[in-house]
Each structure stands twice: as structure tokens, then as C-alpha cells.
Amino acid sequence: MVKSREDNQSAQAPDQQDFESALAQLEALVARMESGALPLEQALQAYEQGVELAQLCQRKLDLAQEQVSVLQGNLLRPLSGDEAEGES
């Protein structure tokens, strides 16, 4: 049996997937579920996998938000007198 790209991505450890591939996989799952063509058992499995992908995406977004906050905290602080004079 030949595995599809989607199967290969889902076989990866969840945290090894990047945000974009996890989101693309989630969107593909949603489209399959919305088509109404999945039997009940497959739809339940797809839903379960979708929840895991959504949680992964949320963790990745939370981490990115933390990184942005740290960067903003370091870059958007007022300059002290010594630092301001050194940049002239």
C-alpha cells in the first residue's frame, strides 16, 4: 500500500511538524469532512486527528507570540541616557 503525503506527515511526531504543514493538513481534513463523503468511523478519526492538529497549531502560535513579546520587550524599551548618546 502506498502512503500519501498526508499519511507521511501524520506519521511524524506531532511537535516535529511545522505550523504550515500542520495547518495545510488540518485544512485538507476539514475539506474531506465537509464533503460528507467520509463514513462515520473515518469521520471520527479525522475529527480526532483534526483536534490534535489544531492543538499543535495553537501551541506553535503561542510560542511565536511569546517570541514576539520577548523581542518587543527588548526593542521597545526606552533608551537610557548613555545608550542614546552612544548612537549619535
C-alpha distances in whole Angstrom, upper triangle without the diagonal:
4,6,10,13,14,12,13,16,16,15,18,21,23,26,25,23,26,28,27,23,23,26,23,20,23,24,21,21,24,24,21,23,26,24,25,22,20,20,23,20,18,21,23,20,20,23,23,21,23,26,25,24,28,29,28,29,33,33,32,35,37,37,38,41,42,42,44,46,47,47,50,52,52,53,55,57,61,62,65,68,68,64,66,68,66,64,67
4,6,10,11,10,10,14,14,14,16,20,21,24,22,21,23,25,24,20,21,23,21,18,21,22,19,19,23,22,19,22,25,23,24,21,20,21,24,21,18,21,23,20,19,23,23,20,22,25,24,23,26,28,26,27,31,31,30,33,35,35,35,38,40,39,41,44,44,45,47,49,49,50,52,55,58,60,62,66,65,61,62,65,63,61,64
4,7,8,6,7,10,11,10,13,16,18,21,19,17,20,22,20,17,17,20,17,15,18,19,16,16,20,19,17,20,23,22,23,20,18,20,22,20,17,19,20,17,16,20,20,17,19,22,20,19,23,24,22,23,27,27,26,29,31,31,32,35,36,36,37,40,41,41,43,45,46,47,48,51,55,56,59,62,61,58,59,62,60,58,61
4,5,5,6,9,10,11,13,17,17,20,18,16,18,19,18,14,15,17,14,12,15,16,13,13,17,16,15,18,20,19,21,18,17,19,21,20,16,18,20,17,15,19,19,16,17,20,19,17,21,23,21,21,25,26,24,27,30,29,29,32,34,34,35,38,39,39,41,43,44,44,46,49,53,54,57,60,59,56,57,60,58,55,58
4,5,5,6,9,10,11,15,15,17,15,13,15,16,14,11,12,14,11,10,13,14,12,13,16,16,15,18,20,20,22,20,19,21,23,21,18,19,21,18,16,19,19,15,16,19,18,16,19,21,18,19,22,23,21,24,27,26,26,29,31,30,32,35,36,35,38,40,40,41,43,45,49,50,53,56,56,52,53,56,54,52,55
4,5,5,6,9,10,13,13,16,14,12,14,14,13,9,10,12,9,7,10,11,9,10,13,13,12,15,17,17,19,18,16,19,20,18,15,16,17,14,12,15,15,12,12,16,14,12,15,18,16,16,20,21,19,22,24,24,25,27,29,29,30,33,34,34,36,39,39,40,41,44,48,49,52,56,55,52,53,56,54,52,55
4,5,5,6,9,12,13,16,15,13,15,17,16,12,12,14,13,10,12,14,12,12,15,16,14,16,19,19,20,18,16,18,19,17,14,16,16,13,12,15,15,11,13,16,15,13,17,18,17,18,21,22,21,23,26,26,26,29,31,31,32,35,36,36,38,40,41,42,44,46,50,52,54,58,57,54,55,58,56,54,57
4,5,5,7,10,12,14,12,11,14,16,15,11,12,15,13,11,14,16,14,14,18,19,17,20,22,23,24,22,20,22,23,21,18,19,20,16,15,18,17,14,15,18,16,14,18,19,17,18,21,21,20,23,25,25,25,28,30,29,31,34,34,35,37,39,40,40,42,45,48,50,53,56,55,52,53,56,54,52,55
4,5,5,9,9,11,10,7,10,12,12,8,8,11,10,8,11,14,12,13,16,17,16,18,21,22,23,22,20,22,23,21,18,18,19,16,14,16,15,12,13,15,13,11,14,16,13,14,18,18,16,19,22,21,22,25,26,26,27,30,31,31,33,35,36,37,39,41,45,46,49,52,52,48,50,53,50,48,52
4,5,8,7,11,10,9,12,13,13,10,9,12,12,8,10,13,12,11,15,17,15,17,20,21,22,21,18,20,20,18,15,16,16,12,11,13,12,8,11,13,10,9,13,14,12,14,17,17,16,19,21,21,22,25,26,26,28,31,31,32,34,36,37,38,40,42,46,47,50,54,53,50,51,54,52,50,54
4,7,8,11,10,10,13,16,16,13,12,15,15,12,14,17,16,15,19,20,19,20,23,24,25,23,21,22,22,19,17,18,18,14,14,16,14,11,14,16,13,12,16,16,14,16,19,19,18,22,23,23,24,27,28,28,30,32,33,34,36,38,38,40,41,44,47,49,51,55,54,51,52,55,53,52,55
4,6,8,7,7,11,13,14,11,11,14,15,12,14,18,17,16,20,21,21,22,25,26,27,26,23,25,25,22,20,21,20,17,16,18,16,13,15,16,13,12,15,15,12,15,18,16,16,19,21,20,21,24,25,25,27,29,30,30,33,34,35,36,38,40,44,45,48,51,50,47,49,52,50,48,51
4,6,5,7,11,13,15,13,11,15,16,14,15,19,19,18,21,23,23,23,26,28,28,28,25,26,26,23,21,22,21,17,17,18,16,13,15,15,11,11,15,14,11,14,16,14,14,18,19,18,20,23,23,23,26,27,28,29,31,32,33,35,37,39,42,44,46,49,49,46,47,50,48,47,50
4,5,6,9,10,13,11,9,12,14,12,13,16,17,16,18,21,21,21,24,26,26,26,24,25,24,22,20,20,19,16,15,16,13,10,12,12,8,8,11,10,7,10,12,11,11,14,16,15,17,20,20,21,23,25,25,27,29,30,31,33,34,36,40,42,44,48,47,44,46,49,47,45,49
4,5,8,9,12,11,10,13,15,14,15,18,19,18,20,23,23,24,26,28,29,30,27,29,28,26,24,23,22,19,19,19,16,14,14,14,11,10,12,10,7,10,11,9,9,13,13,12,14,17,17,17,20,22,22,23,26,27,28,29,31,33,37,38,41,44,43,40,42,45,43,42,45
4,6,9,12,10,10,13,15,14,15,18,19,19,21,24,24,25,27,29,30,30,28,30,29,27,24,25,24,21,20,21,19,15,16,17,13,12,14,14,10,12,14,12,11,14,16,14,15,19,19,18,21,23,23,24,27,28,29,30,32,34,38,39,41,45,44,41,42,45,43,42,45
4,7,8,7,6,10,11,10,12,15,15,16,18,20,21,22,24,26,27,27,25,27,27,25,22,22,22,19,17,18,17,14,14,15,12,10,12,12,9,9,13,12,10,13,15,14,15,18,19,19,21,23,24,24,26,28,29,30,32,34,38,39,42,45,45,41,43,46,44,42,45
4,6,6,6,9,10,11,12,14,16,17,18,20,21,23,24,26,28,28,27,29,29,28,25,24,24,22,19,20,19,16,15,16,14,11,12,13,9,8,12,11,8,11,13,12,12,15,17,16,18,20,21,21,23,26,26,27,29,31,35,36,39,42,42,38,40,43,41,39,42
4,6,5,6,9,10,10,12,14,15,16,18,20,21,22,24,26,27,26,28,28,27,24,23,23,21,18,18,18,15,14,14,13,9,10,11,8,6,9,9,6,8,11,11,10,13,15,15,16,19,20,20,22,24,25,26,27,30,33,35,38,41,41,38,39,42,40,38,41
4,5,5,6,9,10,10,12,14,15,16,18,20,21,23,25,26,25,28,28,27,24,23,23,21,18,19,19,16,14,16,15,11,12,13,11,9,12,13,10,11,14,14,13,16,18,18,18,21,23,22,24,26,27,27,29,32,35,37,40,43,43,39,40,43,41,39,42
4,5,5,6,8,10,11,12,14,15,17,18,20,21,23,23,22,25,26,24,21,21,21,19,16,17,17,14,13,15,13,10,12,14,11,10,13,14,12,13,17,16,16,19,21,20,21,24,25,25,27,30,30,31,32,35,39,40,43,46,46,43,43,47,45,42,45
4,5,5,6,9,10,11,12,14,15,16,18,20,22,22,21,23,23,22,19,18,18,16,14,14,14,11,9,11,10,6,8,10,7,7,10,11,10,12,15,15,15,18,20,20,21,23,25,25,27,29,30,31,32,35,38,40,43,47,46,43,44,47,45,43,46
4,5,5,6,9,10,10,12,14,15,16,18,21,21,20,23,23,23,20,18,19,17,14,14,15,12,10,11,11,7,8,11,9,7,10,12,11,11,15,16,15,17,20,20,20,23,25,25,26,29,30,30,31,34,38,40,43,46,46,43,43,47,45,43,46
4,5,5,6,9,10,11,12,14,15,17,19,20,19,22,23,22,19,18,19,17,14,15,16,13,11,14,13,10,11,14,12,10,14,16,14,15,18,19,18,20,23,23,23,26,28,28,29,32,33,33,34,37,40,42,46,49,49,45,46,49,47,45,48
4,5,5,6,9,10,11,12,14,15,18,17,16,19,20,19,15,15,16,14,11,12,13,10,8,12,11,8,10,13,11,11,14,16,15,16,19,20,20,22,24,25,25,28,30,30,31,34,35,35,36,39,43,45,48,51,51,47,48,52,50,48,50
4,5,5,6,9,10,11,12,14,16,17,15,18,18,18,15,13,14,13,9,10,11,8,6,9,9,6,7,11,10,9,12,14,14,15,18,19,19,21,23,24,25,27,29,29,30,33,34,35,36,38,42,44,47,50,51,47,48,51,50,48,51
4,5,5,6,9,10,10,12,15,16,15,19,19,19,16,14,16,15,11,12,14,12,9,12,13,10,10,14,13,12,14,17,16,16,20,21,21,22,25,26,26,28,30,30,31,34,35,35,36,39,42,45,48,51,51,48,48,52,50,48,51
4,5,5,6,9,10,11,13,13,13,16,17,17,14,13,15,14,10,12,14,11,10,13,14,11,12,16,16,14,17,20,19,19,23,24,23,25,28,28,29,31,33,33,34,37,39,38,39,42,46,48,51,54,54,51,52,55,53,51,54
4,5,5,6,9,10,11,12,10,14,14,14,11,9,11,10,6,8,10,8,7,10,12,10,11,14,15,14,17,19,19,20,22,24,24,26,28,29,30,32,34,34,35,38,39,40,40,43,47,49,52,56,56,52,53,56,55,53,55
4,5,5,6,9,10,12,11,14,14,15,12,10,12,12,8,8,11,10,8,11,13,11,11,15,16,14,16,19,20,20,22,24,24,25,28,29,29,31,34,34,35,37,39,39,40,43,46,48,52,55,55,52,52,56,55,52,55
4,5,5,6,9,10,11,14,15,16,13,11,14,14,11,12,15,13,11,14,16,14,14,18,19,17,20,23,22,22,25,27,27,28,31,32,32,34,36,36,37,40,41,41,42,45,48,50,54,57,57,54,54,58,56,54,56
4,6,5,7,7,7,11,12,13,10,9,12,12,9,10,14,12,11,15,16,15,16,19,20,19,21,24,24,24,27,29,29,30,33,34,34,36,39,39,40,42,44,44,45,48,51,53,57,60,60,57,57,60,59,57,59
4,5,6,7,6,10,10,12,9,6,9,10,7,8,12,12,10,13,15,15,15,18,19,19,21,23,24,24,27,29,29,30,33,34,34,36,38,39,40,42,44,44,45,48,51,53,57,60,60,57,57,61,60,57,60
4,5,8,9,12,13,15,13,10,13,14,11,11,15,15,13,15,18,17,16,20,21,20,22,25,25,25,28,30,30,30,33,35,35,36,39,40,40,42,44,44,45,48,51,53,57,60,60,57,57,61,60,57,60
4,5,8,11,13,15,13,11,14,15,13,13,17,17,15,18,21,19,19,23,24,23,25,28,28,28,31,33,32,34,36,38,37,39,42,42,43,45,47,47,47,51,54,56,60,63,63,60,60,64,62,60,62
4,6,8,10,12,11,9,12,14,12,13,16,17,16,18,21,20,20,24,25,25,26,29,30,30,32,34,34,35,38,39,40,41,44,44,45,47,49,49,50,53,56,58,62,65,66,62,63,66,65,62,65
4,7,9,12,10,9,13,14,12,14,17,17,17,19,22,21,22,25,26,26,28,30,31,31,34,36,36,37,40,41,41,43,45,46,47,49,51,51,51,54,58,60,63,67,67,64,64,68,66,64,66
4,6,8,6,6,9,10,9,11,14,14,14,17,19,19,20,23,24,24,26,28,29,30,32,34,34,36,38,39,40,42,44,45,46,48,50,50,51,53,57,59,62,66,66,63,63,67,65,63,66
4,6,5,6,9,10,10,12,14,15,16,18,20,21,22,24,25,26,28,30,31,32,34,36,37,38,40,42,42,44,46,47,48,50,52,53,53,56,59,62,65,68,68,65,66,69,68,66,69
4,6,5,6,9,10,10,12,14,15,16,19,20,21,23,24,25,27,29,30,31,33,35,36,37,39,40,41,43,45,46,47,49,51,52,52,55,58,61,64,67,67,64,65,69,67,65,68
4,5,5,6,9,10,11,12,14,16,17,18,20,21,23,24,26,27,29,30,32,33,35,36,38,39,41,42,44,45,46,48,50,51,52,54,58,60,63,66,67,63,64,68,67,65,68
4,5,5,6,8,10,10,12,14,15,16,18,20,21,22,24,26,27,28,30,31,33,34,36,37,38,40,42,43,44,46,48,49,49,52,56,58,61,64,64,61,62,66,64,62,65
4,5,5,6,9,10,10,12,14,15,16,18,20,20,22,24,25,26,28,30,31,32,34,36,37,38,40,41,42,44,46,47,47,50,54,56,59,62,63,59,60,64,62,60,63
4,5,5,6,9,10,11,13,14,15,17,18,20,21,23,24,26,27,29,30,31,33,35,36,37,39,41,42,43,45,46,47,49,53,55,58,62,62,59,60,63,62,60,63
4,5,5,6,8,10,11,12,14,16,17,18,20,21,23,24,26,27,29,30,32,33,35,36,38,39,41,42,44,45,46,48,52,54,57,60,60,57,58,62,60,59,62
4,5,5,6,9,10,10,12,14,15,16,18,20,21,22,24,26,27,28,30,31,32,34,36,37,38,40,42,43,43,46,50,52,55,58,58,55,56,60,58,56,59
4,5,5,6,9,10,10,12,14,15,16,18,20,21,22,24,25,26,28,30,31,32,35,36,37,38,41,41,42,44,48,50,53,57,57,54,55,58,57,55,58
4,5,5,6,9,10,11,13,14,15,17,19,20,21,23,25,26,27,29,30,32,33,35,36,38,40,41,41,44,47,50,52,56,56,53,54,58,56,55,58
4,5,5,6,9,10,11,12,14,15,17,18,20,21,23,24,26,27,29,30,32,33,34,36,38,39,40,42,46,48,51,54,54,51,52,56,54,52,56
4,5,5,6,8,10,10,12,14,15,16,18,20,21,22,24,26,27,28,30,31,32,34,36,37,38,40,44,46,49,52,53,49,50,54,53,51,54
4,5,5,6,9,10,10,12,14,15,16,18,20,21,22,24,26,27,29,30,31,33,35,36,36,39,42,45,47,51,51,48,49,53,52,50,53
4,5,5,6,9,10,11,12,14,15,17,18,20,21,23,24,26,27,29,30,32,33,35,35,38,41,44,46,50,50,47,48,52,50,48,52
4,5,5,6,9,10,11,12,14,15,16,18,20,21,22,24,26,27,28,30,32,33,34,36,40,42,45,48,48,45,46,50,48,46,49
4,5,5,6,9,10,10,12,14,15,16,18,20,21,22,24,26,27,28,30,31,32,34,38,40,43,47,47,44,45,48,47,45,48
4,5,5,6,9,10,10,12,14,15,16,18,20,21,23,24,25,27,29,30,31,33,36,39,41,45,45,42,44,47,46,44,47
4,5,5,6,9,10,11,12,14,15,17,18,20,21,23,24,26,27,29,30,32,36,38,40,44,44,41,42,45,44,42,46
4,5,5,6,9,10,11,12,14,15,16,18,20,21,22,24,26,27,28,30,34,36,39,42,42,39,40,44,42,40,43
4,5,5,6,9,10,10,12,14,15,16,18,20,21,22,24,25,26,28,32,34,37,41,41,38,39,42,41,39,43
4,5,5,6,9,10,11,12,14,15,17,18,20,21,23,24,25,27,31,33,36,39,39,36,38,41,40,38,42
4,5,5,6,9,10,11,12,14,15,17,18,20,21,22,24,26,30,32,34,38,38,35,36,39,38,36,39
4,5,5,6,9,10,10,12,14,15,16,18,20,21,21,24,28,30,33,36,36,33,34,38,37,35,38
4,5,5,6,9,10,10,12,14,15,16,19,20,20,22,26,29,31,35,35,32,33,37,36,34,37
4,5,5,6,9,10,11,12,14,15,17,18,20,21,25,27,30,33,33,30,32,35,34,32,36
4,5,5,6,9,10,11,12,14,15,16,18,20,24,26,28,32,32,29,30,33,32,30,33
4,5,5,6,9,10,10,12,14,15,16,18,22,24,27,30,31,28,29,32,31,29,33
4,5,5,6,9,10,10,12,14,15,17,20,23,25,29,29,26,27,31,30,28,32
4,5,5,6,9,10,11,12,14,16,20,21,24,27,27,24,25,29,27,26,29
4,5,5,6,8,10,10,11,14,18,20,23,26,26,23,24,27,26,24,28
4,5,5,6,9,10,10,12,16,18,21,24,25,22,23,27,26,24,27
4,5,5,6,9,10,11,15,17,19,23,23,20,21,25,24,23,26
4,5,5,6,8,10,14,15,18,21,21,18,19,23,21,20,23
4,5,5,5,8,12,14,17,20,21,18,18,22,21,20,23
4,6,6,6,10,12,15,18,19,16,17,21,21,19,23
4,6,6,10,11,13,17,17,14,15,19,18,17,20
4,6,9,10,13,16,16,13,14,17,16,15,18
4,7,9,12,15,16,13,14,17,17,16,18
4,6,9,13,14,11,12,16,16,15,18
4,6,10,12,10,9,13,14,13,16
4,6,8,6,6,9,10,10,12
4,6,5,6,9,10,11,13
4,6,5,6,9,10,11
4,6,5,6,9,11
4,6,5,7,9
4,6,6,7
4,5,6
4,6
4
